[in-house]
Amino acid sequence: MIRRTLALLIAALLIGLQGAQAEVLDRLVPDAELVGEARFKVMFFKIYDAQLYAPNGRYSAGNPYSLRLHYLINAKKGRIVSSTVKEMRRMKAASNAQIESWVPVMDSAFIDMPKGSHADFIHTSDGRLTLVAGGEIISVIEDTVLAKAIMDIWLGPKVRDQRFQDNLMGRSK
């Protein structure tokens, strides 16, 4: 009886958090619908599942959209920041000095993401990036160049995995 009650309380809490996160998404990306989804793997290791949401399910870089990452591993903030920096350098998103100047911003904006959790990276029409986890806005990146560099990791012209991007953007067959 106690286990059942505890399970119901946990389920209600999770539904409440997902509802709060959906409210933020609805407010910042009106009429958000799924564009596509993909799983990111490194070798045989599943890292996260990604879903792209945009107004009426139509992605456009200049309009609001949201990238939701469902973590399949425990992802520490430091690892998230270092992986982001590595990808920015690979893509030549900015000079090394510029990328280094962004590290403290990302370090304060990102959080640890436990296995089973998810975060929304919501790109607003004015170019800012709002990060949402656990139904709460955890940070807003005002630097539009940094915001674009972060989102280009998944949605830009120099992605690491074209098939992943095609699935995310609903272009797969």
LUMDOMI-883384 format. One line per field, with one value per residue: residue in three letters; x, y, z of N, C-alpha, C, CB in turn. Coordinates in pm, whole numbers, m for minus. Glycine has a CB too. Example, Ala and Ser with C-alpha at 12.3 -4.5 7.8 and 13.67 -1.06 7.14 Angstrom:
resn c(ALA SER)
n.px c(1319 1285)
n.py c(m569 m225)
n.pz c(780 708)
ca.px c(1230 1367)
ca.py c(m450 m106)
ca.pz c(780 714)
c.px c(1320 1290)
c.py c(m330 3)
c.pz c(780 787)
cb.px c(1131 1408)
cb.py c(m447 m60)
cb.pz c(905 572)
//
This chain:
resn c(MET ILE ARG ARG THR LEU ALA LEU LEU ILE ALA ALA LEU LEU ILE GLY LEU GLN GLY ALA GLN ALA GLU VAL LEU ASP ARG LEU VAL PRO ASP ALA GLU LEU VAL GLY GLU ALA ARG PHE LYS VAL MET PHE PHE LYS ILE TYR ASP ALA GLN LEU TYR ALA PRO ASN GLY ARG TYR SER ALA GLY ASN PRO TYR SER LEU ARG LEU HIS TYR LEU ILE ASN ALA LYS LYS GLY ARG ILE VAL SER SER THR VAL LYS GLU MET ARG ARG MET LYS ALA ALA SER ASN ALA GLN ILE GLU SER TRP VAL PRO VAL MET ASP SER ALA PHE ILE ASP MET PRO LYS GLY SER HIS ALA ASP PHE ILE HIS THR SER ASP GLY ARG LEU THR LEU VAL ALA GLY GLY GLU ILE ILE SER VAL ILE GLU ASP THR VAL LEU ALA LYS ALA ILE MET ASP ILE TRP LEU GLY PRO LYS VAL ARG ASP GLN ARG PHE GLN ASP ASN LEU MET GLY ARG SER LYS)
n.px c(82 192 400 254 115 333 438 229 237 492 451 252 400 594 428 327 564 627 404 443 677 578 407 588 708 481 426 657 697 461 181 329 446 553 835 1037 1231 1518 1783 2079 2393 2711 2944 2848 2705 2418 2325 2138 1791 1639 1407 1249 1061 831 639 331 458 653 973 1182 1473 1464 1236 1059 1157 1199 1435 1430 1598 1625 1781 1980 2180 2377 2456 2703 2745 2998 3097 2905 2949 3220 3193 3027 3194 3397 3255 3183 3435 3513 3326 3404 3272 3327 3605 3881 3936 3694 3518 3630 3568 3301 3274 3248 2987 2833 2893 2761 2503 2428 2330 2374 2251 2056 2023 1734 1615 1500 1567 1477 1583 1508 1470 1414 1225 1367 1626 1739 1824 1649 1678 1525 1442 1304 1060 1119 1256 1590 1798 1876 2017 2144 2319 2311 2475 2620 2400 2311 2540 2537 2291 2342 2495 2322 2143 2266 2474 2706 2688 2769 2649 2468 2245 2117 2043 1871 1661 1576 1484 1271 1315 1371 1324)
n.py c(m119 127 147 170 410 585 552 661 928 1006 976 1173 1402 1400 1430 1682 1837 1799 1919 2187 2243 2217 2437 2654 2604 2629 2900 3030 2918 2939 2737 2501 2211 1875 1843 1662 1373 1222 994 1036 893 778 589 285 379 512 843 1064 1125 1326 1585 1800 2091 2313 2605 2492 2264 2329 2398 2681 2867 3137 3170 3103 2805 2480 2263 1956 1760 1435 1279 989 905 982 1309 1524 1870 1989 1817 1850 2119 2104 1928 2080 2300 2164 2080 2330 2427 2236 2289 2539 2764 3009 3226 3081 3231 3369 3155 3055 3271 3233 3015 3063 3166 2953 2772 2881 2871 2608 2289 1993 1694 1443 1091 1007 1253 1562 1841 2157 2348 2646 2845 3172 3409 3645 3565 3487 3233 3017 2809 2529 2319 2060 2188 2450 2766 2769 2922 3206 3275 3556 3645 3647 3544 3344 3184 3100 2957 2745 2616 2551 2324 2109 2189 2333 2405 2247 1996 1710 1464 1394 1236 1219 1492 1514 1340 1472 1710 1625 1525 1271 957)
n.pz c(0 82 m104 m339 m299 m281 m539 m690 m600 m693 m969 m1006 m941 m1147 m1372 m1316 m1334 m1605 m1713 m1633 m1774 m2031 m2034 m2040 m2286 m2457 m2420 m2519 m2770 m2970 m3067 m3085 m3239 m3302 m3505 m3582 m3474 m3315 m3229 m3047 m3065 m2954 m3086 m2970 m2763 m2625 m2600 m2587 m2661 m2903 m2974 m3199 m3188 m3337 m3444 m3557 m3646 m3831 m3901 m3888 m3895 m3822 m3675 m3362 m3188 m3040 m2898 m2758 m2529 m2419 m2172 m2175 m2028 m1733 m1731 m1665 m1584 m1645 m1840 m2038 m2106 m2197 m2415 m2577 m2634 m2773 m3003 m3110 m3177 m3368 m3567 m3631 m3528 m3419 m3336 m3152 m2923 m2887 m2842 m2604 m2440 m2409 m2242 m1951 m1953 m2051 m1851 m1634 m1730 m1796 m1650 m1441 m1585 m1499 m1574 m1754 m1730 m1885 m2101 m2235 m2506 m2592 m2860 m2921 m3120 m3123 m3109 m2867 m2622 m2429 m2155 m2023 m1756 m1561 m1548 m1496 m1584 m1632 m1723 m1932 m2233 m2353 m2548 m2879 m3079 m2950 m2877 m3131 m3214 m3031 m3098 m3361 m3343 m3360 m3557 m3758 m4055 m4043 m3911 m3709 m3758 m4021 m4079 m3830 m3803 m4025 m3949 m3716 m3824 m3964 m4220 m4299 m4467)
ca.px c(0 281 469 158 93 456 445 130 289 602 390 186 506 651 327 325 684 612 303 507 770 494 357 694 718 364 437 768 684 316 136 440 418 673 888 1104 1304 1636 1863 2221 2478 2855 2975 2729 2647 2305 2348 2010 1690 1610 1284 1242 926 821 500 262 547 736 1094 1252 1574 1429 1116 1084 1155 1254 1500 1419 1691 1593 1911 1982 2296 2400 2541 2752 2755 3132 3107 2818 3021 3338 3147 2977 3312 3462 3176 3196 3567 3509 3244 3460 3159 3384 3747 3908 3923 3551 3461 3677 3495 3166 3276 3183 2842 2775 2910 2655 2373 2399 2323 2383 2127 2054 1961 1589 1565 1505 1582 1437 1661 1406 1525 1305 1235 1467 1759 1784 1808 1598 1695 1421 1454 1221 950 1168 1357 1715 1883 1848 2139 2108 2413 2249 2579 2640 2278 2315 2649 2490 2188 2402 2548 2221 2060 2345 2524 2825 2658 2852 2572 2364 2124 2054 1978 1758 1550 1531 1413 1161 1350 1405 1221)
ca.py c(0 243 157 216 553 653 550 758 1061 1032 996 1304 1503 1401 1488 1826 1898 1799 2021 2318 2259 2239 2574 2742 2580 2689 3046 3080 2865 2921 2631 2407 2072 1798 1846 1533 1324 1142 946 1064 788 783 447 207 437 603 959 1129 1133 1467 1619 1939 2145 2445 2640 2409 2158 2377 2461 2789 2919 3272 3165 3029 2659 2419 2133 1886 1649 1338 1220 845 886 1093 1407 1629 2002 2009 1737 1916 2240 2067 1872 2193 2372 2079 2087 2466 2436 2151 2359 2673 2853 3140 3214 3012 3330 3393 3034 3054 3374 3182 2906 3099 3184 2818 2710 2928 2845 2465 2216 1848 1633 1301 995 1010 1391 1629 1987 2225 2461 2719 2957 3267 3481 3752 3505 3441 3091 2992 2671 2489 2183 2041 2283 2582 2831 2765 3031 3268 3322 3677 3661 3578 3471 3222 3103 3038 2860 2628 2545 2499 2190 2015 2237 2414 2343 2163 1899 1589 1349 1445 1153 1266 1619 1489 1285 1578 1812 1561 1506 1130 884)
ca.pz c(0 88 m232 m440 m273 m319 m686 m739 m571 m786 m1101 m1007 m944 m1282 m1462 m1286 m1391 m1751 m1743 m1619 m1886 m2149 m2027 m2087 m2430 m2522 m2413 m2600 m2906 m2989 m3158 m3103 m3277 m3332 m3641 m3599 m3357 m3347 m3115 m3061 m3010 m2979 m3102 m2935 m2643 m2645 m2516 m2565 m2766 m2928 m3045 m3242 m3192 m3399 m3467 m3655 m3693 m3943 m3851 m3959 m3801 m3777 m3592 m3238 m3193 m2920 m2907 m2629 m2514 m2314 m2143 m2155 m1940 m1639 m1800 m1575 m1646 m1700 m1963 m2136 m2151 m2276 m2543 m2656 m2681 m2874 m3126 m3165 m3241 m3488 m3668 m3650 m3501 m3384 m3305 m3025 m2815 m2867 m2780 m2465 m2364 m2384 m2144 m1824 m1975 m2057 m1720 m1544 m1790 m1802 m1523 m1452 m1633 m1462 m1665 m1747 m1728 m2016 m2103 m2358 m2553 m2666 m2937 m2943 m3248 m3111 m3110 m2735 m2596 m2295 m2117 m1929 m1704 m1443 m1548 m1457 m1667 m1556 m1768 m2062 m2296 m2428 m2659 m2992 m3153 m2872 m2891 m3265 m3215 m2958 m3174 m3485 m3317 m3407 m3667 m3851 m4178 m4023 m3806 m3706 m3807 m4111 m4066 m3707 m3833 m4116 m3868 m3627 m3902 m4034 m4361 m4326 m4545)
c.px c(87 354 377 133 214 469 347 177 402 547 323 289 565 554 320 445 676 510 361 602 692 439 461 709 604 372 542 765 535 285 245 389 549 709 952 1178 1417 1705 2009 2299 2623 2900 2846 2656 2538 2320 2216 1919 1655 1480 1287 1096 930 673 442 351 635 854 1144 1346 1538 1307 1146 1077 1217 1317 1494 1513 1649 1722 1900 2103 2294 2499 2578 2771 2891 3151 3022 2889 3138 3300 3095 3093 3382 3388 3186 3330 3569 3435 3303 3349 3204 3533 3764 3892 3776 3486 3503 3602 3352 3161 3213 3031 2774 2784 2803 2515 2332 2396 2350 2248 2131 1986 1810 1530 1566 1513 1535 1532 1567 1467 1407 1328 1334 1609 1814 1759 1768 1612 1598 1447 1369 1108 989 1262 1485 1811 1833 1981 2100 2195 2362 2350 2609 2519 2277 2423 2608 2390 2240 2466 2452 2156 2136 2397 2641 2804 2747 2779 2454 2234 2044 1978 1857 1638 1490 1445 1301 1187 1380 1290 1187)
c.py c(127 260 213 366 634 661 651 902 1099 1057 1132 1416 1513 1462 1638 1898 1905 1904 2161 2345 2285 2381 2673 2728 2647 2841 3100 3032 2837 2813 2528 2267 2006 1809 1711 1495 1233 1099 974 955 822 638 370 265 536 719 1031 1111 1280 1480 1767 1979 2285 2476 2558 2302 2197 2456 2568 2853 3056 3279 3092 2878 2607 2285 2072 1768 1564 1259 1072 804 996 1187 1518 1760 2024 1936 1799 2039 2201 2007 1982 2273 2294 2086 2225 2482 2355 2222 2494 2779 2995 3118 3139 3107 3356 3274 3027 3156 3329 3076 2947 3117 3047 2749 2756 2894 2698 2404 2068 1796 1484 1216 999 1151 1448 1779 2038 2340 2539 2844 3050 3345 3596 3698 3462 3292 3073 2844 2639 2344 2173 2141 2425 2638 2835 2874 3085 3320 3436 3698 3578 3500 3339 3129 3030 2930 2732 2549 2489 2361 2085 2057 2315 2336 2246 2059 1776 1472 1399 1366 1194 1396 1598 1434 1393 1680 1752 1538 1361 1063 754)
c.pz c(0 m45 m340 m424 m315 m471 m746 m715 m666 m926 m1111 m1014 m1085 m1383 m1440 m1344 m1542 m1793 m1735 m1734 m2015 m2151 m2078 m2237 m2504 m2526 m2509 m2746 m2929 m3093 m3186 m3133 m3314 m3480 m3672 m3473 m3401 m3219 m3145 m2990 m3041 m2972 m3072 m2814 m2678 m2547 m2484 m2686 m2780 m3005 m3077 m3253 m3254 m3421 m3584 m3716 m3809 m3889 m3945 m3857 m3747 m3688 m3461 m3263 m3064 m2954 m2768 m2631 m2394 m2288 m2108 m2069 m1835 m1706 m1702 m1652 m1712 m1832 m2074 m2193 m2240 m2410 m2635 m2714 m2793 m3007 m3191 m3237 m3371 m3601 m3707 m3637 m3470 m3362 m3172 m2907 m2784 m2796 m2634 m2380 m2332 m2275 m2011 m1838 m1976 m1922 m1621 m1598 m1785 m1662 m1549 m1499 m1601 m1569 m1644 m1745 m1870 m1998 m2238 m2383 m2644 m2729 m2970 m3072 m3242 m3097 m2977 m2721 m2450 m2266 m2004 m1887 m1579 m1433 m1515 m1563 m1584 m1599 m1902 m2114 m2389 m2551 m2777 m3076 m3082 m2887 m3025 m3270 m3142 m3043 m3306 m3466 m3370 m3538 m3775 m3970 m4160 m3914 m3820 m3774 m3890 m4099 m3941 m3736 m3924 m4040 m3779 m3701 m3987 m4182 m4395 m4399 m4478)
cb.px c(m93 382 521 25 62 578 414 m5 339 702 288 99 616 688 188 321 809 571 186 581 860 378 317 829 720 236 470 898 771 252 89 528 316 653 992 1200 1209 1734 1840 2256 2440 2932 3095 2768 2756 2168 2445 2029 1563 1725 1157 1316 863 901 487 206 466 652 1203 1151 1709 1406 999 982 1230 1145 1649 1271 1836 1472 1978 1985 2432 2453 2470 2885 2731 3236 3062 2682 3070 3425 3036 2888 3411 3468 3030 3182 3677 3441 3102 3529 3076 3315 3816 4049 3994 3481 3506 3828 3493 3109 3419 3245 2815 2846 3049 2667 2373 2503 2183 2425 2109 1984 2018 1543 1652 1382 1729 1289 1795 1287 1598 1292 1098 1434 1852 1713 1939 1450 1842 1279 1603 1305 847 1238 1313 1781 2028 1740 2214 2120 2557 2176 2708 2664 2152 2341 2776 2425 2071 2506 2573 2115 1953 2459 2564 2946 2510 2888 2523 2413 2162 2161 2078 1799 1599 1651 1511 1038 1468 1438 1268)
cb.py c(m1 229 19 137 576 582 409 735 1069 913 885 1321 1469 1259 1422 1848 1821 1660 2008 2328 2135 2137 2610 2710 2430 2647 3088 3039 2733 3054 2691 2405 2065 1652 1961 1538 1251 1222 793 1203 648 876 401 63 505 529 1055 1278 1045 1533 1581 1960 2151 2451 2791 2496 2041 2465 2356 2894 2925 3358 3094 3070 2605 2402 2145 1840 1699 1241 1294 772 888 1041 1465 1587 2110 1963 1590 1956 2323 1969 1768 2284 2398 1933 2053 2571 2385 2017 2377 2684 2799 3202 3354 2952 3461 3418 2906 3081 3506 3124 2859 3227 3260 2733 2742 3079 2891 2392 2236 1782 1657 1282 851 938 1479 1592 2030 2275 2417 2758 2907 3364 3533 3841 3599 3520 3012 3039 2643 2504 2146 2049 2239 2576 2975 2629 2985 3383 3207 3798 3616 3678 3558 3255 3191 3144 2919 2670 2639 2597 2168 1998 2324 2477 2449 2250 1858 1553 1260 1443 1002 1289 1715 1391 1166 1648 1886 1642 1591 1054 859)
cb.pz c(121 204 m275 m429 m125 m257 m741 m670 m426 m788 m1131 m882 m842 m1325 m1440 m1136 m1349 m1803 m1648 m1485 m1902 m2152 m1884 m2015 m2460 m2451 m2270 m2538 m2927 m3031 m3289 m2978 m3396 m3292 m3658 m3717 m3261 m3437 m3088 m3006 m3067 m2874 m3005 m2907 m2559 m2625 m2585 m2535 m2734 m3006 m2962 m3378 m3049 m3535 m3496 m3764 m3731 m4040 m3829 m4021 m3869 m3895 m3666 m3130 m3319 m2812 m2959 m2602 m2498 m2354 m2030 m2289 m2023 m1498 m1926 m1508 m1542 m1602 m1937 m2072 m2030 m2199 m2519 m2569 m2564 m2825 m3097 m3053 m3145 m3457 m3616 m3789 m3385 m3255 m3298 m3024 m2853 m3002 m2856 m2459 m2442 m2512 m2122 m1770 m2109 m2164 m1665 m1524 m1934 m1888 m1455 m1316 m1787 m1328 m1642 m1626 m1634 m2100 m2075 m2350 m2628 m2574 m3069 m2823 m3288 m2992 m3169 m2622 m2627 m2281 m2073 m1991 m1673 m1320 m1453 m1321 m1713 m1570 m1781 m2050 m2374 m2338 m2617 m3080 m3167 m2723 m2878 m3374 m3151 m2824 m3201 m3538 m3165 m3301 m3612 m3778 m4273 m3988 m3811 m3561 m3688 m4255 m4059 m3596 m3898 m4226 m3782 m3562 m3991 m4018 m4397 m4195 m4689)
//
